Amino acid sequence: MIALLDKIFRDQSGRIVLWQWPSIPLICWGLLKVAALVSGGHLQSAFSSASTAFLFVWAYLELAQGVNYFRRALGAIVLLAIGISFFR
């Protein structure tokens, strides 16, 4: 059981990793999301779409290159949520 928890939460160096400094795609997502909230009309729609694209990139990178299984699962969950949101 401990070995499974280690694989889920520890990186290659043995450190527990739940949170990391935001990467460029995640920073861009946040900035564009704020821009979408303060703008209106077509500009709001453009900012919102661009922010979703950056979130998709971040989630894909986490899924493909995450440092542990927790980070990869987080990427998969966000990708799934983005996919579901397109069909609502």
Backbone as a chain_set.jsonl record, in Angstrom:
{"seq": "MIALLDKIFRDQSGRIVLWQWPSIPLICWGLLKVAALVSGGHLQSAFSSASTAFLFVWAYLELAQGVNYFRRALGAIVLLAIGISFFR", "coords": {"N": [[0.816, -1.194, 0.0], [1.937, 1.245, 0.786], [3.886, 1.537, -1.183], [2.323, 1.963, -3.435], [1.112, 4.438, -2.794], [3.425, 5.971, -2.752], [4.121, 5.899, -5.48], [1.989, 7.301, -6.496], [2.107, 9.911, -5.354], [4.797, 10.794, -5.155], [7.723, 12.2, -6.731], [10.424, 11.528, -9.091], [12.638, 12.069, -7.563], [11.898, 11.424, -5.058], [10.416, 13.222, -3.615], [7.369, 14.499, -2.269], [4.862, 15.58, -4.372], [2.354, 17.722, -4.849], [1.593, 20.216, -5.595], [2.835, 22.602, -7.879], [4.848, 25.324, -9.103], [3.075, 27.481, -11.27], [2.952, 26.698, -14.737], [3.804, 28.099, -17.979], [1.52, 27.756, -19.796], [-0.552, 27.556, -17.875], [-0.413, 29.997, -16.522], [-1.02, 31.731, -18.641], [-3.632, 30.853, -19.157], [-4.93, 31.716, -16.78], [-4.574, 34.534, -16.938], [-5.925, 35.129, -19.346], [-8.47, 34.24, -18.662], [-9.183, 36.052, -16.67], [-9.145, 38.35, -18.266], [-11.301, 37.74, -19.923], [-13.365, 37.897, -18.106], [-13.487, 40.612, -17.514], [-14.007, 41.852, -19.881], [-16.261, 42.344, -22.695], [-18.8, 41.126, -24.988], [-17.772, 40.143, -28.269], [-15.057, 40.081, -27.798], [-14.867, 39.045, -25.221], [-15.712, 36.433, -25.697], [-13.643, 35.559, -27.376], [-11.402, 35.751, -25.66], [-12.185, 33.896, -23.73], [-12.286, 31.503, -25.211], [-9.594, 31.295, -25.979], [-8.433, 31.055, -23.46], [-9.417, 28.558, -22.677], [-8.111, 26.975, -24.559], [-5.44, 27.236, -23.723], [-5.656, 26.046, -21.205], [-6.267, 23.458, -22.001], [-3.84, 22.749, -23.242], [-2.114, 22.82, -21.005], [-3.279, 20.748, -19.449], [-2.932, 18.552, -21.147], [-0.117, 18.422, -21.221], [0.382, 17.839, -18.522], [-0.838, 15.323, -18.358], [0.733, 13.858, -20.16], [3.399, 14.305, -19.31], [3.522, 14.511, -16.561], [4.837, 14.677, -13.179], [4.19, 12.721, -11.357], [1.753, 10.13, -10.619], [-0.509, 11.358, -9.549], [-0.435, 14.003, -10.581], [-0.662, 13.406, -13.298], [-3.196, 12.227, -13.336], [-4.668, 14.441, -12.571], [-4.338, 16.058, -14.853], [-5.704, 14.419, -16.688], [-8.305, 14.5, -15.652], [-8.949, 17.211, -15.959], [-8.785, 17.422, -18.759], [-10.889, 15.715, -19.435], [-13.02, 17.151, -18.295], [-12.951, 19.466, -19.883], [-13.56, 18.349, -22.365], [-16.164, 17.362, -21.858], [-17.457, 19.77, -21.41], [-17.683, 20.823, -23.952], [-19.803, 19.507, -25.066], [-22.046, 20.324, -23.759]], "CA": [[0.0, 0.0, 0.0], [2.832, 2.399, 0.849], [4.534, 1.661, -2.49], [1.338, 2.565, -4.337], [1.019, 5.847, -2.434], [4.659, 6.603, -3.211], [4.025, 6.082, -6.93], [0.963, 8.295, -6.796], [2.394, 11.265, -4.892], [6.213, 11.167, -5.142], [8.385, 12.325, -8.026], [11.595, 10.662, -9.247], [13.597, 12.384, -6.502], [11.34, 10.98, -3.795], [9.677, 14.297, -2.968], [5.925, 14.513, -2.473], [4.509, 16.711, -5.238], [0.935, 17.949, -5.07], [1.474, 21.54, -6.179], [4.047, 23.126, -8.485], [4.671, 26.674, -9.625], [2.337, 27.402, -12.532], [3.696, 26.719, -15.994], [3.386, 29.158, -18.902], [0.116, 27.614, -20.221], [-1.469, 27.814, -16.777], [-0.392, 31.447, -16.305], [-1.785, 32.328, -19.747], [-5.039, 30.541, -18.913], [-5.425, 32.605, -15.745], [-4.637, 35.906, -17.445], [-6.999, 35.224, -20.332], [-9.744, 34.064, -17.962], [-9.472, 37.355, -16.057], [-9.476, 39.263, -19.367], [-12.657, 37.409, -20.371], [-14.316, 38.357, -17.1], [-13.607, 42.075, -17.488], [-14.369, 42.362, -21.208], [-17.616, 41.984, -23.093], [-19.07, 40.883, -26.398], [-16.943, 39.205, -29.032], [-13.747, 40.007, -27.15], [-15.021, 38.121, -24.109], [-15.759, 35.094, -26.276], [-12.304, 35.236, -27.871], [-10.549, 35.502, -24.492], [-12.639, 32.661, -23.106], [-11.838, 30.384, -26.058], [-8.132, 31.207, -25.875], [-8.092, 30.534, -22.133], [-9.689, 27.124, -22.711], [-7.034, 26.348, -25.337], [-4.251, 27.153, -22.86], [-5.926, 25.042, -20.18], [-6.134, 22.176, -22.678], [-2.394, 22.488, -23.402], [-1.583, 22.49, -19.681], [-3.779, 19.432, -19.047], [-2.261, 17.548, -21.971], [1.264, 18.3, -20.745], [0.345, 17.113, -17.244], [-1.153, 13.923, -18.637], [1.837, 13.223, -20.868], [4.707, 14.474, -18.688], [3.382, 14.809, -15.133], [5.919, 14.104, -12.382], [3.703, 11.543, -10.639], [0.43, 9.702, -11.08], [-1.498, 12.351, -9.133], [-0.416, 15.099, -11.546], [-1.195, 12.87, -14.551], [-4.639, 12.078, -13.158], [-5.213, 15.795, -12.591], [-4.415, 16.425, -16.26], [-6.769, 13.639, -17.324], [-9.593, 15.001, -15.166], [-9.195, 18.508, -16.594], [-9.093, 17.146, -20.167], [-12.241, 15.163, -19.472], [-13.953, 18.246, -18.022], [-12.992, 20.319, -21.075], [-14.305, 17.59, -23.375], [-17.588, 17.34, -21.497], [-18.009, 21.13, -21.554], [-17.978, 21.085, -25.368], [-21.051, 18.852, -25.432], [-23.154, 20.885, -22.988]], "C": [[0.863, 1.262, 0.0], [3.51, 2.615, -0.504], [3.591, 2.307, -3.503], [1.193, 4.059, -4.054], [2.266, 6.611, -2.865], [4.615, 6.862, -4.714], [3.033, 7.173, -7.292], [1.446, 9.708, -6.483], [3.855, 11.689, -4.934], [6.768, 11.278, -6.563], [9.617, 11.414, -8.059], [12.64, 10.892, -8.166], [13.098, 11.945, -5.131], [10.577, 12.045, -3.038], [8.192, 14.172, -3.255], [5.568, 15.77, -3.252], [2.997, 16.725, -5.437], [0.727, 19.249, -5.83], [2.823, 21.944, -6.735], [3.777, 24.566, -8.883], [3.98, 26.561, -10.974], [3.26, 27.483, -13.751], [3.133, 27.829, -16.876], [1.933, 28.968, -19.36], [-0.877, 27.917, -19.104], [-1.53, 29.306, -16.44], [-1.213, 32.147, -17.387], [-3.272, 32.063, -19.591], [-5.631, 31.507, -17.89], [-5.577, 34.042, -16.223], [-5.777, 36.091, -18.444], [-8.375, 35.048, -19.701], [-10.148, 35.367, -17.283], [-9.866, 38.36, -17.135], [-10.889, 39.001, -19.879], [-13.704, 37.914, -19.387], [-14.523, 39.865, -17.131], [-13.984, 42.671, -18.842], [-15.788, 41.922, -21.547], [-17.697, 41.693, -24.576], [-18.169, 39.843, -27.029], [-15.565, 39.036, -28.403], [-13.783, 39.039, -25.973], [-15.015, 36.677, -24.605], [-14.382, 34.653, -26.76], [-11.355, 34.927, -26.712], [-10.909, 34.179, -23.821], [-12.172, 31.433, -23.898], [-10.333, 30.189, -25.969], [-7.723, 30.656, -24.512], [-8.34, 29.031, -22.06], [-8.605, 26.376, -23.484], [-5.77, 26.212, -24.489], [-4.446, 26.135, -21.742], [-5.806, 23.637, -20.765], [-4.654, 21.799, -22.834], [-1.788, 22.087, -22.063], [-1.998, 21.073, -19.268], [-3.114, 18.327, -19.856], [-0.821, 17.337, -21.505], [1.33, 17.577, -19.41], [0.088, 15.629, -17.472], [0.041, 13.208, -19.251], [3.153, 13.244, -20.091], [4.638, 14.777, -17.199], [4.425, 14.072, -14.304], [5.486, 12.9, -11.567], [2.29, 11.215, -11.132], [-0.671, 10.682, -10.681], [-1.584, 13.475, -10.152], [-0.98, 14.636, -12.895], [-2.703, 12.69, -14.473], [-5.319, 13.446, -13.159], [-5.354, 16.3, -14.026], [-5.545, 15.701, -16.972], [-8.152, 14.148, -16.913], [-9.933, 16.33, -15.839], [-9.509, 18.32, -18.078], [-10.506, 16.601, -20.322], [-13.282, 16.26, -19.243], [-14.069, 19.186, -19.223], [-13.797, 19.63, -22.177], [-15.793, 17.575, -23.109], [-18.215, 18.717, -21.712], [-18.343, 21.463, -23.001], [-19.31, 20.49, -25.786], [-22.242, 19.322, -24.605], [-23.849, 21.963, -23.766]], "O": [[0.56, 2.229, -0.699], [3.69, 3.757, -0.928], [4.021, 3.108, -4.333], [1.155, 4.861, -4.987], [2.178, 7.761, -3.294], [5.027, 7.928, -5.171], [3.216, 7.885, -8.28], [1.214, 10.62, -7.276], [4.131, 12.875, -4.759], [6.349, 10.559, -7.47], [9.82, 10.616, -7.145], [13.444, 10.003, -7.883], [13.817, 12.086, -4.142], [10.129, 11.797, -1.918], [7.797, 13.784, -4.354], [5.918, 16.881, -2.855], [2.435, 15.856, -6.104], [-0.21, 19.369, -6.619], [3.853, 21.659, -6.125], [2.624, 24.984, -8.989], [4.268, 25.644, -11.742], [4.223, 28.25, -13.77], [2.105, 28.427, -16.554], [1.167, 29.93, -19.32], [-1.94, 28.481, -19.365], [-2.599, 29.819, -16.107], [-2.003, 33.044, -17.093], [-4.091, 32.942, -19.861], [-6.712, 32.055, -18.106], [-6.586, 34.691, -15.949], [-6.503, 37.084, -18.395], [-9.345, 35.649, -20.161], [-11.318, 35.747, -17.314], [-10.805, 39.134, -16.95], [-11.601, 39.941, -20.232], [-14.799, 38.311, -19.785], [-15.609, 40.349, -16.811], [-14.252, 43.869, -18.937], [-16.431, 41.212, -20.774], [-16.767, 41.982, -25.329], [-17.844, 38.818, -26.43], [-14.976, 37.957, -28.474], [-12.828, 38.294, -25.754], [-14.386, 35.808, -24.001], [-13.998, 33.498, -26.573], [-10.595, 33.96, -26.769], [-10.028, 33.433, -23.395], [-11.717, 30.448, -23.316], [-9.849, 29.06, -25.892], [-6.774, 29.877, -24.416], [-7.558, 28.306, -21.446], [-8.224, 25.268, -23.105], [-5.103, 25.179, -24.535], [-3.504, 25.435, -21.371], [-5.302, 22.729, -20.105], [-4.272, 20.656, -22.583], [-1.029, 21.121, -21.992], [-1.171, 20.293, -18.795], [-2.77, 17.279, -19.31], [-0.359, 16.2, -21.406], [2.242, 16.781, -19.185], [0.725, 14.78, -16.848], [0.328, 12.065, -18.893], [3.943, 12.306, -20.196], [5.618, 15.259, -16.629], [4.853, 12.977, -14.669], [6.334, 12.126, -11.124], [1.717, 11.933, -11.951], [-1.662, 10.822, -11.398], [-2.681, 13.866, -10.55], [-1.694, 15.388, -13.558], [-3.412, 12.969, -15.439], [-6.42, 13.593, -13.689], [-6.369, 16.901, -14.376], [-6.265, 16.301, -17.769], [-9.062, 14.215, -17.739], [-11.075, 16.55, -16.241], [-10.401, 18.983, -18.607], [-11.23, 16.988, -21.239], [-14.309, 16.293, -19.921], [-15.163, 19.651, -19.544], [-14.618, 20.263, -22.841], [-16.595, 17.755, -24.025], [-19.364, 18.822, -22.144], [-19.205, 22.305, -23.253], [-19.892, 20.932, -26.776], [-23.337, 18.774, -24.736], [-24.812, 22.554, -23.277]]}, "num_chains": 1, "name": "protein.A"}
